[in-house]
Amino acid sequence: MSIIFRYLIRQVMISMVAVSGILLLVFMSGRFLKYLSSAAEGQIAADVLFSIMAYRFPGFLELILPLGLFIGILLAYGRMYMESEMTVLFACGLSDRQLLVKTLLGSLPVMLIVGAMSLVVSPWGMKQVERIFNEQRQATEFEMLAPGRFQSFSSGGRVTYTESLSDDKRELQGVFIAEYGRGGEGVTIFTATAGSQIIDQDTGSRFLILENGGRFDGSPGELDYNITGFEAYGLKIESGEKGTRQLEEGISTPDLMKSDDPEDRALLHWRFSLPLIVPIVTLLAVRLSRVNPRQGRFFHLLPAMLVYITYLGLLIVARDALADGKVPEWIGMLWVHALFLLLGLWLQFGPAWLHKRRALKEARADV
């Protein structure tokens, strides 16, 4: 039986890792493109993108692992039913109950990983993302510059371009700056062959010193521009406002336990719900993976995925209801877990119970 156990768990884990890897790639790529767009707009620096994605990785993992395990069981056991491996295992003495127990034991590490991510690691990661976002808001616009790209700053009031930029972002080459007046009236354009940042030691203020360029003042569509050439021109660089952005997902679990806010309590129930999903979807998947060879290997995937989507959707509805105070906290999201636990138990043991009851009735009728 230990050999059978290792074989079953290996098949499930191989499928789970493959499915989870694909899902992680899809979800993280979408999120990365969103952050990349923010970096292109100058809202965050490009060099923090991978740090943000690394800190957000546990948050993706806690959601994807239960789904990966669910699909992994469906694919692994479905293949074994198609190729009659399950028939051989049942002929060797493996029962439905033993198959379920062994699969549940194999899913226990996944449950522990999801629990650790949900309760500890993911909130810590989101706290680091919150810190990075707040630091980015305080950064000066020239620390956000990317060479070879027009970037809008100061809520669209300034457009800046530089052909090249030093690694420390202090030296610029081929500078173009367009500043719009209040209300969009008038524009001031600076061009310079080079520029450098300096810091006033007395006040701590930052200045951009443009070299060998010109200043053009006027209104678009008109010809009365004032043109001034210069060898050196100083512009004061304003720092961003102090960042105060707070991410709800960054609140630690102990702090959520102390909070009386309904939304915080709903988030706390959500975090405890994620590891509970694992054994329940395992129970569902073991029964839903049974497939008739005549139906095809993927025939059972559609109804199984509908069950999982309904499960997750009801959890989201329960979280919103709990946050709005429509559901007592002592009930929380347990009613959703109880509903699908009963469904899994019925799918697993219901048909055998009905068959046994029908056989008893027929036996009594014959007597």
C-alpha positions in Angstrom: 0.0 0.0 0.0 2.9 2.4 0.6 4.0 1.9 -3.0 0.5 2.6 -4.2 0.4 5.7 -2.0 3.6 7.1 -3.3 2.5 6.4 -6.9 -0.8 8.1 -6.5 0.6 11.2 -4.8 3.4 11.5 -7.3 0.9 11.5 -10.2 -1.2 14.1 -8.4 1.7 16.3 -7.5 3.2 16.2 -11.0 -0.1 17.4 -12.5 -0.6 20.0 -9.7 2.8 21.5 -10.3 2.3 21.7 -14.0 -1.2 23.3 -13.8 -0.2 25.7 -11.0 2.9 26.8 -13.0 0.8 27.6 -16.0 -1.8 29.5 -13.9 0.9 31.4 -12.1 2.4 32.4 -15.4 -0.9 33.7 -16.7 -2.0 35.6 -13.6 1.5 37.0 -12.8 2.0 38.1 -16.4 -1.3 40.1 -16.3 -0.3 41.8 -13.1 3.2 42.5 -14.3 1.9 44.1 -17.5 -0.2 46.4 -15.3 2.8 47.4 -13.2 4.8 47.8 -16.3 2.2 50.3 -17.7 2.5 52.2 -14.4 6.3 52.3 -14.8 5.9 53.6 -18.3 3.7 56.4 -17.1 6.3 57.4 -14.5 4.1 56.3 -11.5 6.7 53.8 -10.2 10.3 53.2 -11.0 11.2 50.3 -13.3 13.8 48.9 -11.0 11.2 48.0 -8.3 8.9 45.9 -10.6 10.5 42.6 -9.9 10.6 43.3 -6.1 6.9 44.0 -6.2 6.2 40.8 -8.1 8.3 38.8 -5.7 6.4 40.2 -2.7 3.1 39.5 -4.4 4.0 35.9 -5.3 2.7 34.4 -2.0 -0.7 36.1 -2.6 -0.9 34.5 -6.0 0.2 31.1 -4.7 -2.4 30.9 -1.9 -5.2 31.3 -4.5 -3.7 29.1 -7.3 -2.5 26.1 -5.3 -6.1 24.9 -4.3 -7.2 25.2 -7.9 -4.0 23.5 -9.1 -4.5 20.6 -6.7 -8.2 20.3 -7.8 -7.3 20.1 -11.5 -4.3 18.0 -10.8 -6.4 15.3 -9.2 -8.9 15.4 -12.0 -6.2 15.0 -14.7 -4.2 12.4 -12.9 -7.0 10.2 -11.7 -9.0 10.8 -14.9 -6.0 9.4 -16.9 -5.7 6.4 -14.6 -9.4 5.6 -15.1 -9.1 6.0 -18.8 -6.0 3.7 -19.0 -7.6 1.2 -16.6 -4.9 1.7 -13.9 -7.6 2.3 -11.3 -9.3 -0.9 -12.3 -6.1 -2.7 -11.6 -5.6 -1.0 -8.3 -9.1 -1.8 -7.2 -8.6 -5.4 -8.2 -5.4 -5.4 -6.0 -7.5 -4.5 -2.9 -7.6 -0.7 -3.0 -11.0 0.6 -2.0 -12.7 3.9 -2.7 -12.3 4.9 1.0 -8.6 4.1 0.9 -8.2 6.1 -2.3 -9.9 9.1 -0.6 -7.9 8.8 2.6 -4.5 8.5 0.8 -5.4 11.5 -1.4 -6.4 13.6 1.6 -3.1 12.7 3.4 -1.2 13.8 0.2 -3.1 17.1 0.2 -2.2 17.9 3.8 1.2 19.6 2.9 -0.7 21.7 0.3 -3.1 22.8 3.0 -0.3 23.7 5.3 1.5 25.7 2.6 -1.7 27.6 1.7 -2.4 28.3 5.4 1.1 29.7 5.9 0.8 31.8 2.8 -2.6 33.1 3.7 -2.1 33.8 7.4 1.6 34.9 7.5 3.6 35.2 4.3 1.1 36.9 2.0 0.2 39.8 4.5 3.9 40.4 5.1 4.5 40.5 1.3 1.7 43.0 0.8 3.1 45.1 3.6 6.3 45.4 1.7 4.4 46.3 -1.5 2.7 49.0 0.5 6.1 50.3 1.6 7.4 50.4 -1.9 4.4 52.2 -3.3 4.7 54.9 -0.5 8.4 55.3 -1.2 7.7 55.7 -4.9 5.2 58.5 -4.2 7.9 60.4 -2.3 10.5 60.0 -5.1 11.3 62.9 -7.4 10.1 62.7 -11.0 13.6 62.5 -12.3 14.2 59.3 -10.3 11.3 57.8 -12.4 12.8 58.7 -15.7 13.5 56.1 -18.4 15.7 57.0 -21.3 14.3 57.3 -24.8 10.7 57.8 -23.6 8.4 60.8 -23.2 7.0 60.7 -19.7 4.2 62.8 -18.1 4.7 64.1 -14.5 3.0 66.5 -12.1 -0.5 65.1 -13.1 0.2 65.8 -16.8 1.6 69.3 -16.2 5.1 68.4 -17.3 6.4 66.1 -20.1 10.1 65.1 -19.9 12.4 63.3 -22.3 16.0 62.3 -22.1 18.1 60.4 -24.7 20.3 58.8 -22.1 20.6 58.6 -18.3 23.4 57.6 -16.0 23.0 54.6 -13.7 22.7 56.9 -10.6 20.2 59.1 -12.5 22.2 62.2 -11.9 23.5 62.9 -15.4 21.2 63.3 -18.4 21.9 63.7 -22.1 19.7 65.2 -24.8 17.0 66.7 -22.5 13.6 68.0 -23.5 11.1 69.4 -20.9 7.6 70.8 -21.7 5.8 72.6 -18.8 2.2 73.7 -19.2 0.8 76.8 -17.5 -2.2 76.7 -15.1 -5.4 75.8 -16.9 -3.4 74.6 -19.9 -2.7 78.1 -21.1 0.8 78.6 -22.5 3.7 76.2 -22.6 7.4 76.5 -21.6 9.8 74.3 -23.4 13.4 73.6 -22.4 16.0 71.8 -24.5 19.5 71.1 -23.5 22.4 68.9 -24.6 23.0 67.8 -21.0 21.7 68.1 -17.5 22.8 67.1 -14.0 21.1 67.0 -10.6 22.7 68.8 -7.6 21.6 69.0 -4.0 21.8 72.3 -2.0 23.7 71.3 1.2 22.0 74.1 3.2 18.4 73.5 2.4 18.5 69.9 1.0 16.6 71.1 -2.1 17.3 69.4 -5.4 18.0 71.3 -8.7 18.3 70.2 -12.3 21.1 72.2 -14.0 20.5 72.2 -17.8 23.6 73.0 -20.0 23.8 74.5 -23.5 20.2 74.8 -24.4 17.3 77.1 -24.9 14.0 78.1 -23.4 10.8 78.7 -25.5 7.8 80.5 -24.0 4.5 80.9 -25.8 1.1 79.4 -26.6 0.5 76.6 -29.1 -0.7 77.8 -32.4 0.7 81.3 -32.1 4.0 82.7 -33.4 5.0 85.1 -30.6 7.4 82.8 -28.7 10.1 84.2 -26.5 13.3 82.3 -27.1 16.2 82.5 -24.7 19.5 80.7 -25.0 21.6 79.7 -22.0 24.7 78.0 -21.0 23.3 76.9 -17.7 19.8 77.0 -16.3 18.6 75.7 -13.0 15.2 74.1 -12.3 14.0 73.1 -8.8 12.9 69.5 -8.5 9.9 69.0 -6.3 9.7 65.8 -4.3 6.5 63.8 -4.3 4.0 63.9 -1.4 4.5 61.7 1.5 3.0 58.3 0.7 0.1 57.2 2.9 -1.3 54.4 0.8 -2.5 51.5 2.9 -3.3 48.0 1.5 -6.0 46.1 3.2 -4.2 42.8 2.4 -1.1 44.1 4.2 -2.8 44.0 7.6 -1.3 41.2 9.7 -3.5 38.4 11.0 -3.0 39.3 14.7 -4.1 42.9 14.0 -7.2 41.5 12.2 -8.0 39.5 15.2 -7.9 42.6 17.4 -10.0 44.7 15.0 -13.7 45.2 15.3 -14.2 46.6 11.8 -16.5 44.3 9.8 -14.3 44.4 6.7 -11.3 43.4 8.7 -13.3 40.5 10.3 -14.4 39.4 6.8 -10.8 39.4 5.6 -9.8 37.4 8.6 -12.5 34.8 7.8 -11.3 34.8 4.2 -7.7 34.0 5.3 -8.9 31.1 7.4 -11.1 29.9 4.6 -8.3 29.4 2.0 -6.6 26.4 3.7 -10.1 24.9 4.4 -10.7 24.8 0.7 -8.0 22.3 0.1 -9.4 19.2 1.8 -12.9 20.0 0.6 -11.9 20.3 -3.1 -9.8 17.1 -2.7 -13.0 15.3 -1.5 -14.9 16.7 -4.5 -12.1 16.0 -7.0 -11.6 12.3 -6.0 -15.2 11.6 -6.9 -15.5 13.9 -9.9 -12.4 12.4 -11.5 -14.2 9.1 -12.2 -14.7 8.9 -15.9 -16.0 6.3 -18.3 -13.4 5.5 -21.0 -16.1 6.0 -23.6 -16.7 9.6 -22.6 -13.2 10.9 -23.1 -10.5 12.0 -20.8 -11.7 15.6 -20.5 -15.5 15.0 -20.3 -15.6 15.4 -16.5 -13.6 18.7 -16.4 -16.4 21.0 -17.4 -18.9 20.0 -14.6 -16.0 19.8 -12.1 -14.8 23.4 -12.9 -18.4 24.6 -12.6 -18.5 23.2 -9.1 -15.2 24.8 -8.2 -16.2 28.2 -9.6 -19.5 28.0 -7.7 -17.6 27.2 -4.5 -15.2 30.1 -4.9 -18.0 32.5 -6.0 -20.1 31.7 -2.9 -17.1 32.3 -0.7 -16.7 35.8 -2.2 -20.4 36.4 -1.7 -20.2 35.3 1.9 -17.2 37.6 2.5 -19.0 40.6 1.1 -22.1 39.7 3.2 -20.0 39.4 6.3 -18.3 42.7 5.6 -21.7 44.4 5.2 -22.9 42.9 8.4 -25.6 40.8 6.7 -24.3 37.5 8.2 -23.5 36.9 11.8 -19.8 36.5 12.4 -20.2 33.2 14.2 -21.6 31.8 10.9 -19.1 33.7 8.7 -18.1 31.6 5.7 -18.6 28.2 7.4 -22.0 27.7 5.7 -20.3 27.6 2.3 -17.7 25.1 3.4 -20.4 23.0 5.1 -22.5 23.0 1.9 -19.7 21.7 -0.3 -18.4 19.3 2.3 -21.9 17.7 2.4 -21.9 17.7 -1.4 -18.5 16.0 -1.5 -19.6 13.4 1.1 -22.8 12.7 -0.8 -20.9 12.3 -4.1 -18.4 10.0 -2.4 -20.7 7.8 -0.3 -24.2 8.6 -1.4 -24.5 6.3 -4.4 -23.1 3.3 -2.4 -25.6 4.1 0.4 -28.5 4.3 -2.0 -27.4 1.0 -3.7 -27.2 -0.7 -0.4 -30.6 0.6 0.7 -32.2 -0.5 -2.6 -30.7 -4.0 -2.2 -32.1 -4.3 1.3 -35.5 -3.3 0.0 -35.4 -5.9 -2.7 -34.2 -8.6 -0.3 -37.1 -7.8 2.1 -39.5 -7.9 -0.8 -38.3 -11.3 -1.9 -38.8 -12.6 1.6 
